[in-house]
Amino acid sequence: MSLTRKTVRGALWLVGGRAWSQVLNLTIGVALARLLAPADYGLMGMVMVVTGLVAILADLGLAAAVVQKQDLSQRELSGVFWLGHGLAWTVAVLIGALSPWVAMFYGQPQVEQLMWVLALTFPLTSLGTVHGALLQKELRFREGTLVQVSASLAGGVVGLAVAAAGWRVWALVAQSLGTAVVATAGVWWRSGWRPDWRFGRADLVRIWDFSLNLTGFQVVNYFARKADSFLIGRFVGAGALGNYTLAYTLMLYPISSLISVAQGVMMPALAQVQDEPARAARAYIRACGYLAFLILPTMVGLALLAPEAVMVVYGPQWVETGKVLQVLAWVGTFQPFVSLIGALVVARGLTRLFFWWGLGASAVTVTGFAVGVQWGMMGVVVAYLTTEVLLTVFAMPWLYGQVGVSVPALLKGLAVPALSAGVMGLGVCALKFGLAARGLTEPWEVLAACVPAGVAVYGGMLWLLRGHFWDSLRAEFGRVFGAAPVGVPVVEGGR
């Protein structure tokens, strides 16, 4: 994507910060998983099904509106701040009121207590919503990154301390609360913006249509993305949900950090050129190509080596997680490109289109989960993969057409990393079968042989195809660190 030097250097800050944050989260997650049991994660998963939905209602797309609208006044920003904080307290009370019913539904009395305490995260987080959005809008990625890493570290330390004290699932609750407190304090400190006490209803009029349609999409999409956890927790059990939750989290680790970086950079930059759809579409295609370079080999590697990796890192009590992760990794190959289209649609203000797209996609996904749960946890996992493939092949081209993205151009941009990852996968499969034929089936033996081999094969393929990928990558960095852009227009400005 052609951006100003400030924007891409900010993106590099985001990449580094997200990498550190993910390393911290993964390290802390491994330590917690060794101290806790699958049932603890299952209880937390039951709570998060409800709290995640009301979190969307508490936000109402306000943060995205602050980023997308280019000329919000101090009074309008203050109105957004106080509206968001009021909604957060309303949601916290709603969660408390629902907690007995949710606990009764799942047959887990402890769920009621967990929900009451976790409800406090909403008013805490809402205090920093506008501040964080302003940091993103002003392309101040360095400050935002430092806050996020600090919050992850603080929350993790608190969670580990509580787990070591033997408080089981409450360690996960303490981790969430610790992260929320530090993140909110950090964005207040780094942003420098402060709300006024006076604002009027008219100050919120401009953002309602944008925010409500975006919230509608987020709600229906949330139902689709959490229906799997809901069905597994209700009809299969807490242990199965714990295994599924950890597998899903591990699949998202490499994806979420990269997607958040790409969306964090693209949203404010594309909002500045929202009236130039062809330029925005080219930026999306280029971003997808760079994401595929990192994500596709990671997901292929997980699909082939997940059982061994989980056994070595998490221990034998999580053996079912490895089997689930093998299938979810293939879902992960589609996630980045589906998720990133949201940045393009929202940056252009097409939230009504996004709502109707989400409604149709969610109906397909939830139907698949409802059918798959008849075969237990793995039935849901296979249904997830099946619906993702169907939506990508048959529905995504329609959405691309609405925002001017050329499917042939996108496929061309993905060709080199996809081909390289495919050859890497074949090589790892061949090596794994060869090791099995020689009786080398211990998880650490398989990982020790296959991981370096996969890295070598993928790197070799990229070297062979360097004329199709590395030249454009070098040119991109040349536009950022060189004297002047060459051939491609640059997004000027940025606050």
N, C-alpha and C positions, 0 to 999 in steps of 0.2 A: 504494500500500500504506500502511495506517495504522500508523505507527511512532512511537516516542518521538522527541523532537527530537534527542536524542543519536544515534539510529540514522540518521535521514535526513541530519543534518549530516555524519555519518560517510560516508554514501553520496555526498554531494557531494565530500568529500575523495577518495573512491575514483574518482569520475568525473574530477575534475581530474588526479589522479595517473595514472590509466590513460591519459588523453588525452596527457599529457606523455610517458609511457612509450612509447605507440604512435607519437607523433611522432618520438621519438628512434630507436625501432626502424626506422621507415620510412626516416628520413633515413640512418641507418647502413646499412640494407639496400640503399638505392639506391647509396650509395658503394661498398659491397662488390660489388654486382652489376656495377658498371662496372670493377672491378678483377679480378673473377673471371669464369669461363666457366660455361655451363650444365652442363658435365660435372663441375665441382667441386661444384655443388649436387646433381647426381645421385649422386656418391659419398657425400656426406653423407646423402642420402635413403636409400641402401642401408643405411648403418649405423643410421640412426634407426628403420628398420623393426624391427630386433632390439632395440636399446636401449630403445625406447619400450615394448615389451612387458614386458621385465624390470623396467622402472621401476614398472609396476603391481604386479608381484610383490614388489618391494622395499617398496612403501608399504603394501600389504594393507588399504587403506582406513583406516589408523590415524588420519590427520589428520581425516577426516570423523567418525570415532568420537569423537575428543576434542571436536569442536564439538557433536555431537548429544547425547552423554551429559552430563547437567546436574550431576552430583554426583561426579565422579571425584576420588579422594583423591590425595595427594602420592605415595603408593606406587604407585598405579595409573598415574599419569602417568609416573613413573620407569620402570615396567615397559614402557610403550608406547615410551618413548624408547630404552631399551637393546635392545628387540626390533627396533625399526625400524633401529637402527644395525647390529645384527648381520646382519639381512637384507640391508642395503645392501652390506656387505662380501662376503656370500655371492654376491650378484648380480654384483658386480664381478669376482669370480673366475670365475663362470659365463660372463660375457661374454668374458673372455680365453680360456677354454677353447673357446668356440664360434667365435672369430674366424677360425681357419684354414679351418673348414668353410664359413663364410659367404663368405669371400673366394674360395674355390674355386667355390662355387655361382654367384656373380656373374661369375667370371672376372676379378676385379679384385684383384690382390695388395695394393694399398695399403689396402684395406678392413680387413685384419688389424691393421695399425698404428693406424689410426684408432680401431678398437674398443677396443684396449688402453688408449689414452689417455683416451678418453671414459668408460671404466668408472670413472675416478676421480671423476666428477661425482656418482655415487650415494652413496658414503660422505660426501662433502662436503655434499650436500643433506640427507641424513638427519639430520645434526646439528642442523638447524634446523626439522625437521618439526613437533615438538610446540610449539616456541616460536611458530612462525607460526600454528599452529592456535589457540593460546591468545590471541594478539592478535586473531584473527578472532572467537573466542568471546566475548571481553570487549568487542567492538565498538570496539576501538582502531584504527580504520581509518586515522587520520592517521599513526600510527607505521608501520604496514604499508605504506602508500603511499609514504612517504619512503624506506623501505628498497628497495622495488621499483624506484623511479625511479633511485636511486643505483646499484643493481645493473645495470640496463639500460645506464646511461651508462658505467659502468666496463667492462662486458663489451664494449660497442661500441668503445670506445677501444682496448682490447687487440686486438680483432679487426682493426680498421683498420690498426693498427701492423704486425701480422703480415702482412696482405695487401700493404701498401705495401713490405714487405721482400721480396716475391715468393714467399711460402710457400704460395700458392694455397689449397687446401682446408683447410690447417691453420689458416687465419684463422678459419674457422667453428668449429673445435674450440676454439681459444683464446678465442673469444667466449663459448662455453658455459662453459668453466672459469672465466673471469673473473667472469661473472655469478653462478655458483654460490658462489664464495668470498665475494663481497661480500654477497650475499643472506643467507647463513648467518651471517656475522659481524654483519650488521645486526639480524637478529631476536634473536640472543643479547643484543645490547646493549640493544635497545628493550624486550624482553619482561621481563627481570629474573628469570625463572624459572630454577631450576637443578635438575637431576635428583639424586636420591639414589643411592647405590651399592647399597642393599639393597632388594630386592623379591622377591616370590614368584610362582610360577605362578598361584596363586589370584587375584592382582591383575589378571590378564588375562582371566579367565573371562567377565566381563560383556560384553566387546566382541567376543568371537569370532564369535558368530552374525551380528551386524551387519556386522563387517568382512569375513568370508569371503564372504557373499552379495554385498556391494558389490564385492569384488574379482572375484568370478565374473562379475558384469555387466561390469566394466571390461575384463576379459580378452576376453570374447567380442565386446564392442563395439570393442575395439582391433583385433581381427582383421578386423572388418568395415571399419573406417576406414583400415587400412593395407594391406588386400588390393590396393587400387588401385595404391599405390606398389610393392608387391611384384611384381605382375604386369607393370607397365610396365617396371620395372628389369630383370626377368628376360627378358621376351620382346620388348621394344621397344628398350631401351638406356638408357645413362646420360644422353645428351643429352636424350632425350624426358622422362626422369624429372626432370631439372633444370628443364625448362620447366613441367612439371606441378607440381612442388614450389613453385616461385615463384608460379605462378598460385593455387594453393591457399592459400599464405601471404597473398597480397594479398587474397583473398576473406575470409580470417579476420581481417585487421587490424581493420576496423571492428566486426566481430561479437564477437571474443574479448574486447576491452576492455569492451564493454557487458555481455556475458554474465557476465564475471568480477565486475563490479561488482554486478550483480543477484544472482548466486549468493552472493557474499560477504556481502551484506546479508541476503538472505532465509534462508540456512541457519541462522545463529544466532537470528534473530528468530522464524522458524517453529518451530524446535526448542523454543522457550519456550512455544508454544501448540500443540504437536503433538497434543493431545487435543481440539482444536476444528477438525475437518476443513472445515466450511463456511467458517469464517473464513480458513483457509489457502487454500482454493480461490479465494475472492474476491481474496486478495492476489496469487495467481498470475495471474488474469485481468487485474487492474489493471497488474501489472508487464509483461505481454505487450503491452498497449496502448501503454505508454510506450516500450517497446523498438521496436515497429513504427513509431512516429513518427520514429525516427532511422534504423532499419535498412532499411526497405522502399525509401525513395527512394534510398538509397546503392546498394543492390543493383540496382535498376532502372537507375540511371545507369551502373553498371559494365557491366551487360549490353548497354547500347547504345553505350558509348564506350570499352570496355576496349582494343581494338586501338590506337586513337589515343593513349590515355593511356600505355600501355606503350611505344609507339614514342618518345614525347616524353621520358618520364622515364628509361627504361632503355636505350634505343638499339635499333638495327635487329637486333642479334643475338638479341633476345628476342621477335621477331615472333610466333613460335608461342605464346608465353605469353599474348599478348593474345587469341588465338582461344580458348584453353582457358578463360581467365578469363570470357569472354562467357557460356559455358555454366554454369560454376561459380557465377556470380553468381546465377543462378536457384535453384541449390541453396541458396545463402545466404539466400534469402527464407524458407526453412523452418527453417533451423538454430536460430535463437534460441528458438523456441517448443518445439522438440523438446528442446533442451539444458536449458531452464529447468525443464521438468517434473521433471528429475532432482532439483533442489533441493527441490521439494515432496515427492517420494517419499522421498528420503533423510531429510529433516527429520522426517518422520513415522515413520521407522524401518522402512519397508516394503521393505527391501533384497531379500528373497526374491522378492517380486513383480517388482522391477526386474531381477533376474537372469533370470527366465523371459521377460520382455518382451525383454530384450537378446538372448537366445538366438534367439528367433524373428526379430527384426528383422535380426540379423546374418546369418542364413541367407539371407534375401531379398537383402540387399545384396551378399554375396559371390557368390551365384549370378549376379546381374546383372553384376558385374565380370568373372567368368569367361567369360560370353557376350560381353561387350563387347570384351574384349582381342583377339578374333579380327579386329577392324577397327582395331587399333592404339590409340594414345593417345586419340584422339578418340572411339573406340568405348567406352572405359572412362568417359570424361567423360559421354557421353550416357546410358550405363547408370546412372551415379551419379544423374543427374537423374531418370531414369525410376523407379528404386527409391524415391527420396525422395518423389516424388509419390504412389506407390502406398501407401507406409507412412503418409503423412500423411492420406490420404483414407480408407483402409480399416482401418488398425490403431490409429492414435492415438485415435480415439473410444473404443475399448475401454479403453485405459489411462486416459483421462480419466474414464470411468465408474467405474473402480476407486478413484479418489481424490476423487470428488465434484465434478469440474469440469464445468460445464454447457457443452456445445459451442455452443448458440445464444448464450449469454451471452458466450462467448469471441469468436465471430464478430462480435457487436455491438460488442465492445470494439476490434476490429481494423478496423472498417468505415471510419472516417474516414481514418486514415493509408493504408489500402489504396486507397481511392478516389482520394485525392489523389496517391499515387504513380502510379496508373494513368493519370490525366489528364496528369501530368508526362511519363510515358513516351511517350504519344501525341504530345504537343507537341514533344518532342525528336526523335522519329522524323520528324515532318513537317518540322522545320527541317533535319535532316540530309539528307533527300531534296532539299529546296529548295537547299541549298548544293551538293550534287552536280550538280544540274541547271545551276547557274551555273559549274561547273568549280572550285569551292572544295573541294578534297578533301585538301589538306595536313593532316596530323594536328593541328598547332598551330592552324590556322584553324578546324577543326571544334570543337576543345575551347574555343577563345576565344568561339565563338558559342553552343555548346550548353550549356556548364556554367552560365553566368549565366542563360540562358533557362530551364533546368530548375529552378534555385533560385527564380527569380521565379514560375514557374507553380506549383510546390509551395507556396511561401509564400502565394500568392494563394488557392489552394484551401483551405488551413488557415484563412485569414482568413474566407473565405466560410462555412466550416463551424465557425467558432469557437464557436458555441453548443453544439456537441456534443463539444468537446475542451478548449478553453482554460478553460472554466468549471470543469471538474473538476480541471484542473491547478492553477489558482489556489486552489481549495479545498484541494487536497492540501498546497500550500505554506503555506496559512493554518493548517492543523493543526500544521505544524512550527514556524512562526515566530509564529503568533498566540497569543492568550491561552488558548484551549481548543479541543479537538476538537469537531466539529459532526457529530452524526448517526451517526458510524461509530466503533466501538470501537477503542481504541488498545492496542497491545502495551506493557504497562507493564514497567518495570524494565530489565534488561539490565546485565551486569557489564562 
